Amino acid sequence: MHLGLGQAVRSGRDHAVRFARVFRSLPVGTWTDVPMPDSQAAARTLQAGGKRYLYLVNRSAAEVQVLLPAGLAEGGMQPLGGSPALALTERGYTAKLSPYELAAWAAETAESFEKRN
């Protein structure tokens, strides 16, 4: 496929806008690395403000399907900033990420839920 200069610039700008939208939806804090053996994605989590946050970054120039470690995506994780929804498969929760994509999700913590109810 051949992209003209205008298409390449628009594509790069669109990617930067999506990346920034997701990045701005994340809280400031000390994030914890999640081991992701055999994956082209980096993962980190943070608990803040009664929510548990998760983000993934595809470090590859190719699209990847990421299988999340058991228990990481439990609790109704909702997409942030236009991120794709997590898919539940027979192997667990997965996320499909475009090249170099940043995606994030958040869910209310059990403690926050109990305080409300």
ZAVEX-308593 format. One record per atom (N, C-alpha, C): atom name; x, y, z; residue in one letter; residue number from 1. Coordinates in nm, 3 decimals. Atoms other than C-alpha are relative to their C-alpha. Layout:
REM ZAVEX-308593
- atom|x|y|z|res|n
- CA|X|Y|Z|A|NUM $
...
END
This chain:
REM ZAVEX-308593
- atom|x|y|z|res|n
- N|0.085|-0.117|0.000|M|1 $
- CA|0.000|0.000|0.000|M|1 $
- C|0.089|0.123|0.000|M|1 $
- N|-0.077|-0.122|0.011|H|2 $
- CA|0.131|0.341|-0.091|H|2 $
- C|-0.079|0.114|0.064|H|2 $
- N|0.063|-0.117|-0.061|L|3 $
- CA|0.052|0.640|0.128|L|3 $
- C|0.066|0.125|-0.055|L|3 $
- N|-0.055|-0.129|0.040|G|4 $
- CA|0.090|0.988|-0.009|G|4 $
- C|0.044|0.076|0.125|G|4 $
- N|-0.050|-0.077|-0.113|L|5 $
- CA|0.262|1.245|0.211|L|5 $
- C|-0.115|0.054|0.085|L|5 $
- N|0.114|-0.052|-0.075|G|6 $
- CA|-0.072|1.399|0.308|G|6 $
- C|-0.065|-0.107|0.086|G|6 $
- N|0.059|0.110|-0.077|Q|7 $
- CA|-0.213|1.061|0.415|Q|7 $
- C|0.089|-0.040|0.116|Q|7 $
- N|-0.094|0.038|-0.106|A|8 $
- CA|0.101|0.978|0.615|A|8 $
- C|-0.002|0.102|0.112|A|8 $
- N|0.005|-0.105|-0.101|V|9 $
- CA|0.089|1.313|0.796|V|9 $
- C|-0.130|-0.009|0.080|V|9 $
- N|0.128|0.013|-0.070|R|10 $
- CA|-0.283|1.271|0.877|R|10 $
- C|0.000|-0.122|0.090|R|10 $
- N|-0.006|0.122|-0.078|S|11 $
- CA|-0.222|0.915|0.995|S|11 $
- C|0.084|0.020|0.126|S|11 $
- N|-0.086|-0.028|-0.115|G|12 $
- CA|0.063|1.025|1.223|G|12 $
- C|-0.066|0.094|0.099|G|12 $
- N|0.069|-0.097|-0.086|R|13 $
- CA|-0.140|1.317|1.357|R|13 $
- C|-0.115|-0.069|0.073|R|13 $
- N|0.111|0.073|-0.064|D|14 $
- CA|-0.442|1.090|1.423|D|14 $
- C|0.051|-0.089|0.112|D|14 $
- N|-0.058|0.086|-0.102|H|15 $
- CA|-0.221|0.846|1.614|H|15 $
- C|0.041|0.083|0.122|H|15 $
- N|-0.044|-0.087|-0.110|A|16 $
- CA|-0.073|1.130|1.823|A|16 $
- C|-0.119|0.052|0.080|A|16 $
- N|0.120|-0.049|-0.069|V|17 $
- CA|-0.420|1.266|1.903|V|17 $
- C|-0.061|-0.111|0.086|V|17 $
- N|0.053|0.113|-0.078|R|18 $
- CA|-0.545|0.919|2.011|R|18 $
- C|0.088|-0.029|0.121|R|18 $
- N|-0.094|0.025|-0.109|F|19 $
- CA|-0.231|0.863|2.220|F|19 $
- C|-0.017|0.105|0.110|F|19 $
- N|0.014|-0.109|-0.097|A|20 $
- CA|-0.269|1.203|2.390|A|20 $
- C|-0.133|-0.009|0.076|A|20 $
- N|0.132|0.011|-0.063|R|21 $
- CA|-0.641|1.146|2.460|R|21 $
- C|0.003|-0.106|0.110|R|21 $
- N|-0.010|0.107|-0.099|V|22 $
- CA|-0.568|0.818|2.640|V|22 $
- C|0.094|0.044|0.113|V|22 $
- N|-0.097|-0.042|-0.100|F|23 $
- CA|-0.263|0.960|2.820|F|23 $
- C|-0.061|0.100|0.098|F|23 $
- N|0.062|-0.101|-0.087|R|24 $
- CA|-0.462|1.257|2.954|R|24 $
- C|-0.109|-0.059|0.089|R|24 $
- N|0.105|0.062|-0.082|S|25 $
- CA|-0.729|1.020|3.092|S|25 $
- C|0.058|-0.075|0.121|S|25 $
- N|-0.064|0.074|-0.108|L|26 $
- CA|-0.475|0.857|3.326|L|26 $
- C|0.040|0.092|0.115|L|26 $
- N|-0.040|-0.082|-0.115|P|27 $
- CA|-0.412|0.984|3.680|P|27 $
- C|0.151|-0.001|0.020|P|27 $
- N|-0.140|-0.006|-0.039|V|28 $
- CA|-0.073|1.090|3.808|V|28 $
- C|0.019|-0.088|0.122|V|28 $
- N|-0.029|0.085|-0.115|G|29 $
- CA|0.083|0.844|4.050|G|29 $
- C|0.118|-0.090|-0.029|G|29 $
- N|-0.108|0.096|0.017|T|30 $
- CA|0.340|0.572|4.097|T|30 $
- C|-0.060|-0.129|-0.054|T|30 $
- N|0.054|0.115|0.069|W|31 $
- CA|0.251|0.301|3.849|W|31 $
- C|0.087|-0.123|0.027|W|31 $
- N|-0.069|0.126|-0.023|T|32 $
- CA|0.343|-0.064|3.902|T|32 $
- C|0.008|-0.080|-0.129|T|32 $
- N|-0.019|0.083|0.119|D|33 $
- CA|0.492|-0.270|3.619|D|33 $
- C|-0.068|-0.135|0.019|D|33 $
- N|0.061|0.132|0.002|V|34 $
- CA|0.301|-0.586|3.530|V|34 $
- C|0.086|-0.089|-0.089|V|34 $
- N|-0.079|0.091|0.085|P|35 $
- CA|0.516|-0.877|3.409|P|35 $
- C|-0.084|-0.050|-0.118|P|35 $
- N|0.069|0.044|0.122|M|36 $
- CA|0.417|-0.958|3.050|M|36 $
- C|0.097|-0.084|-0.082|M|36 $
- N|-0.094|0.084|0.076|P|37 $
- CA|0.640|-1.246|2.940|P|37 $
- C|-0.056|-0.034|-0.137|P|37 $
- N|0.038|0.037|0.137|D|38 $
- CA|0.633|-1.325|2.570|D|38 $
- C|-0.100|0.097|-0.061|D|38 $
- N|0.093|-0.099|0.056|S|39 $
- CA|0.446|-1.004|2.490|S|39 $
- C|0.076|0.120|-0.052|S|39 $
- N|-0.056|-0.124|0.054|Q|40 $
- CA|0.528|-0.702|2.278|Q|40 $
- C|-0.059|0.122|0.071|Q|40 $
- N|0.064|-0.111|-0.071|A|41 $
- CA|0.319|-0.491|2.519|A|41 $
- C|0.060|0.018|0.138|A|41 $
- N|-0.035|-0.034|-0.138|A|42 $
- CA|0.421|-0.315|2.837|A|42 $
- C|-0.131|0.030|0.072|A|42 $
- N|0.122|-0.022|-0.078|A|43 $
- CA|0.159|-0.304|3.113|A|43 $
- C|0.036|0.059|0.136|A|43 $
- N|-0.016|-0.059|-0.134|R|44 $
- CA|0.125|-0.095|3.430|R|44 $
- C|-0.138|0.020|0.061|R|44 $
- N|0.124|-0.023|-0.073|T|45 $
- CA|-0.140|-0.056|3.699|T|45 $
- C|0.022|0.105|0.109|T|45 $
- N|-0.001|-0.100|-0.107|L|46 $
- CA|-0.229|0.207|3.957|L|46 $
- C|-0.136|-0.003|0.067|L|46 $
- N|0.126|-0.015|-0.072|Q|47 $
- CA|-0.492|0.231|4.227|Q|47 $
- C|-0.002|0.142|0.056|Q|47 $
- N|0.011|-0.139|-0.043|A|48 $
- CA|-0.609|0.589|4.290|A|48 $
- C|-0.145|0.046|-0.008|A|48 $
- N|0.133|-0.060|0.005|G|49 $
- CA|-0.929|0.774|4.373|G|49 $
- C|-0.113|-0.100|-0.005|G|49 $
- N|0.105|0.102|-0.001|G|50 $
- CA|-1.130|0.458|4.433|G|50 $
- C|-0.010|-0.081|-0.127|G|50 $
- N|-0.001|0.076|0.126|K|51 $
- CA|-1.039|0.313|4.093|K|51 $
- C|0.134|-0.071|-0.017|K|51 $
- N|-0.120|0.073|0.040|R|52 $
- CA|-0.792|0.060|3.960|R|52 $
- C|0.018|0.025|-0.149|R|52 $
- N|-0.030|-0.034|0.138|Y|53 $
- CA|-0.628|0.168|3.635|Y|53 $
- C|0.099|-0.101|-0.058|Y|53 $
- N|-0.090|0.087|0.075|L|54 $
- CA|-0.451|-0.042|3.373|L|54 $
- C|0.028|0.068|-0.133|L|54 $
- N|-0.029|-0.041|0.138|Y|55 $
- CA|-0.267|0.069|3.064|Y|55 $
- C|0.097|-0.097|-0.064|Y|55 $
- N|-0.088|0.082|0.083|L|56 $
- CA|-0.095|-0.120|2.786|L|56 $
- C|0.058|0.088|-0.109|L|56 $
- N|-0.064|-0.066|0.115|V|57 $
- CA|0.150|0.008|2.526|V|57 $
- C|0.058|-0.107|-0.089|V|57 $
- N|-0.059|0.091|0.099|N|58 $
- CA|0.229|-0.189|2.213|N|58 $
- C|0.135|0.058|-0.040|N|58 $
- N|-0.135|-0.046|0.033|R|59 $
- CA|0.607|-0.159|2.168|R|59 $
- C|0.044|-0.044|-0.139|R|59 $
- N|-0.032|0.059|0.129|S|60 $
- CA|0.590|-0.318|1.824|S|60 $
- C|-0.058|0.082|-0.116|S|60 $
- N|0.051|-0.064|0.121|A|61 $
- CA|0.543|-0.187|1.470|A|61 $
- C|-0.111|-0.081|-0.065|A|61 $
- N|0.108|0.086|0.051|A|62 $
- CA|0.287|-0.465|1.417|A|62 $
- C|-0.116|-0.001|0.100|A|62 $
- N|0.116|0.016|-0.088|E|63 $
- CA|-0.064|-0.511|1.555|E|63 $
- C|0.023|-0.123|0.088|E|63 $
- N|-0.017|0.113|-0.092|V|64 $
- CA|-0.065|-0.739|1.863|V|64 $
- C|-0.131|-0.029|0.073|V|64 $
- N|0.110|0.045|-0.085|Q|65 $
- CA|-0.323|-0.938|2.057|Q|65 $
- C|0.065|-0.034|0.134|Q|65 $
- N|-0.062|0.016|-0.130|V|66 $
- CA|-0.235|-0.918|2.427|V|66 $
- C|-0.093|-0.078|0.092|V|66 $
- N|0.074|0.075|-0.100|L|67 $
- CA|-0.350|-1.180|2.677|L|67 $
- C|0.042|0.052|0.136|L|67 $
- N|-0.030|-0.058|-0.130|L|68 $
- CA|-0.374|-1.019|3.020|L|68 $
- C|0.014|-0.109|0.106|L|68 $
- N|-0.013|0.097|-0.109|P|69 $
- CA|-0.255|-1.205|3.330|P|69 $
- C|-0.132|-0.015|0.076|P|69 $
- N|0.124|0.029|-0.073|A|70 $
- CA|-0.537|-1.369|3.531|A|70 $
- C|-0.019|0.100|0.113|A|70 $
- N|0.036|-0.090|-0.108|G|71 $
- CA|-0.716|-1.130|3.766|G|71 $
- C|0.028|0.146|-0.027|G|71 $
- N|-0.038|-0.139|0.026|L|72 $
- CA|-0.575|-0.814|3.608|L|72 $
- C|-0.116|0.084|-0.052|L|72 $
- N|0.108|-0.077|0.062|A|73 $
- CA|-0.888|-0.712|3.417|A|73 $
- C|-0.137|-0.028|0.061|A|73 $
- N|0.129|0.029|-0.064|E|74 $
- CA|-1.156|-0.830|3.659|E|74 $
- C|-0.063|0.129|0.051|E|74 $
- N|0.068|-0.113|-0.062|G|75 $
- CA|-1.417|-0.593|3.794|G|75 $
- C|-0.057|0.102|-0.095|G|75 $
- N|0.069|-0.091|0.092|G|76 $
- CA|-1.571|-0.440|3.484|G|76 $
- C|0.086|0.114|-0.050|G|76 $
- N|-0.089|-0.104|0.053|M|77 $
- CA|-1.277|-0.252|3.334|M|77 $
- C|-0.065|0.070|-0.118|M|77 $
- N|0.060|-0.081|0.106|Q|78 $
- CA|-1.410|0.032|3.118|Q|78 $
- C|0.110|0.073|-0.077|Q|78 $
- N|-0.102|-0.068|0.081|P|79 $
- CA|-1.210|0.180|2.828|P|79 $
- C|0.006|0.150|0.031|P|79 $
- N|-0.023|-0.143|-0.021|L|80 $
- CA|-1.061|0.528|2.873|L|80 $
- C|0.051|0.065|-0.128|L|80 $
- N|-0.054|-0.079|0.110|G|81 $
- CA|-0.999|0.793|2.609|G|81 $
- C|-0.013|-0.061|-0.137|G|81 $
- N|0.019|0.061|0.131|G|82 $
- CA|-1.134|0.591|2.318|G|82 $
- C|0.077|-0.130|-0.019|G|82 $
- N|-0.070|0.129|0.008|S|83 $
- CA|-0.937|0.275|2.400|S|83 $
- C|-0.097|-0.110|-0.042|S|83 $
- N|0.088|0.112|0.036|P|84 $
- CA|-1.071|-0.054|2.264|P|84 $
- C|-0.049|-0.073|0.125|P|84 $
- N|0.051|0.080|-0.111|A|85 $
- CA|-1.288|-0.267|2.491|A|85 $
- C|0.083|-0.127|0.013|A|85 $
- N|-0.065|0.129|-0.022|L|86 $
- CA|-1.128|-0.572|2.649|L|86 $
- C|-0.095|-0.110|-0.043|L|86 $
- N|0.081|0.114|0.046|A|87 $
- CA|-1.251|-0.900|2.503|A|87 $
- C|0.024|-0.118|0.094|A|87 $
- N|-0.012|0.120|-0.083|L|88 $
- CA|-1.322|-1.205|2.719|L|88 $
- C|0.000|-0.121|-0.091|L|88 $
- N|-0.012|0.122|0.080|T|89 $
- CA|-1.203|-1.525|2.553|T|89 $
- C|0.010|-0.119|0.095|T|89 $
- N|-0.014|0.118|-0.085|E|90 $
- CA|-1.172|-1.881|2.679|E|90 $
- C|0.134|0.000|0.075|E|90 $
- N|-0.131|-0.007|-0.066|R|91 $
- CA|-0.809|-1.799|2.771|R|91 $
- C|0.009|0.113|0.101|R|91 $
- N|-0.002|-0.115|-0.090|G|92 $
- CA|-0.893|-1.477|2.958|G|92 $
- C|-0.028|0.128|-0.077|G|92 $
- N|0.022|-0.129|0.065|Y|93 $
- CA|-0.917|-1.107|2.879|Y|93 $
- C|0.114|0.032|-0.095|Y|93 $
- N|-0.099|-0.038|0.100|T|94 $
- CA|-0.742|-0.983|2.568|T|94 $
- C|-0.026|0.142|-0.048|T|94 $
- N|0.010|-0.132|0.062|A|95 $
- CA|-0.673|-0.649|2.405|A|95 $
- C|0.073|-0.005|-0.133|A|95 $
- N|-0.062|-0.008|0.133|K|96 $
- CA|-0.598|-0.588|2.038|K|96 $
- C|0.053|0.143|-0.015|K|96 $
- N|-0.064|-0.131|0.008|L|97 $
- CA|-0.351|-0.303|1.995|L|97 $
- C|0.067|0.021|-0.135|L|97 $
- N|-0.067|-0.040|0.123|S|98 $
- CA|-0.238|-0.125|1.682|S|98 $
- C|0.147|0.028|0.031|S|98 $
- N|-0.141|-0.031|-0.024|P|99 $
- CA|0.133|-0.051|1.633|P|99 $
- C|0.017|0.124|0.089|P|99 $
- N|-0.035|-0.108|-0.094|Y|100 $
- CA|0.265|0.167|1.920|Y|100 $
- C|-0.120|0.063|0.070|Y|100 $
- N|0.121|-0.055|-0.062|E|101 $
- CA|-0.086|0.214|2.057|E|101 $
- C|0.008|-0.003|0.153|E|101 $
- N|0.022|-0.007|-0.145|L|102 $
- CA|-0.150|0.324|2.416|L|102 $
- C|-0.149|-0.019|0.022|L|102 $
- N|0.141|0.023|-0.033|A|103 $
- CA|-0.476|0.190|2.560|A|103 $
- C|-0.011|-0.012|0.152|A|103 $
- N|0.016|0.001|-0.145|A|104 $
- CA|-0.617|0.221|2.912|A|104 $
- C|-0.144|-0.031|0.040|A|104 $
- N|0.131|0.038|-0.055|W|105 $
- CA|-0.904|0.099|3.128|W|105 $
- C|-0.001|0.030|0.149|W|105 $
- N|0.014|-0.023|-0.145|A|106 $
- CA|-1.039|0.165|3.478|A|106 $
- C|-0.122|-0.072|0.051|A|106 $
- N|0.113|0.064|-0.067|A|107 $
- CA|-1.268|-0.009|3.723|A|107 $
- C|-0.003|0.049|0.144|A|107 $
- N|0.016|-0.038|-0.140|E|108 $
- CA|-1.406|0.086|4.060|E|108 $
- C|0.059|-0.110|0.088|E|108 $
- N|-0.054|0.099|-0.091|T|109 $
- CA|-1.222|-0.084|4.345|T|109 $
- C|-0.111|-0.056|0.088|T|109 $
- N|0.099|0.062|-0.089|A|110 $
- CA|-1.410|-0.320|4.577|A|110 $
- C|-0.024|0.088|0.122|A|110 $
- N|0.015|-0.087|-0.116|E|111 $
- CA|-1.344|-0.082|4.868|E|111 $
- C|-0.089|0.120|-0.031|E|111 $
- N|0.081|-0.115|0.041|S|112 $
- CA|-1.495|0.212|4.681|S|112 $
- C|-0.146|-0.041|-0.019|S|112 $
- N|0.137|0.052|0.021|F|113 $
- CA|-1.799|0.004|4.580|F|113 $
- C|-0.069|-0.023|0.133|F|113 $
- N|0.060|0.029|-0.132|E|114 $
- CA|-1.857|-0.107|4.941|E|114 $
- C|-0.034|0.128|0.074|E|114 $
- N|0.028|-0.128|-0.066|K|115 $
- CA|-1.838|0.253|5.069|K|115 $
- C|-0.126|0.064|-0.055|K|115 $
- N|0.120|-0.059|0.063|R|116 $
- CA|-2.106|0.361|4.821|R|116 $
- C|-0.128|-0.074|0.038|R|116 $
- N|0.119|0.081|-0.024|N|117 $
- CA|-2.343|0.078|4.913|N|117 $
- C|-0.019|-0.035|0.143|N|117 $
END
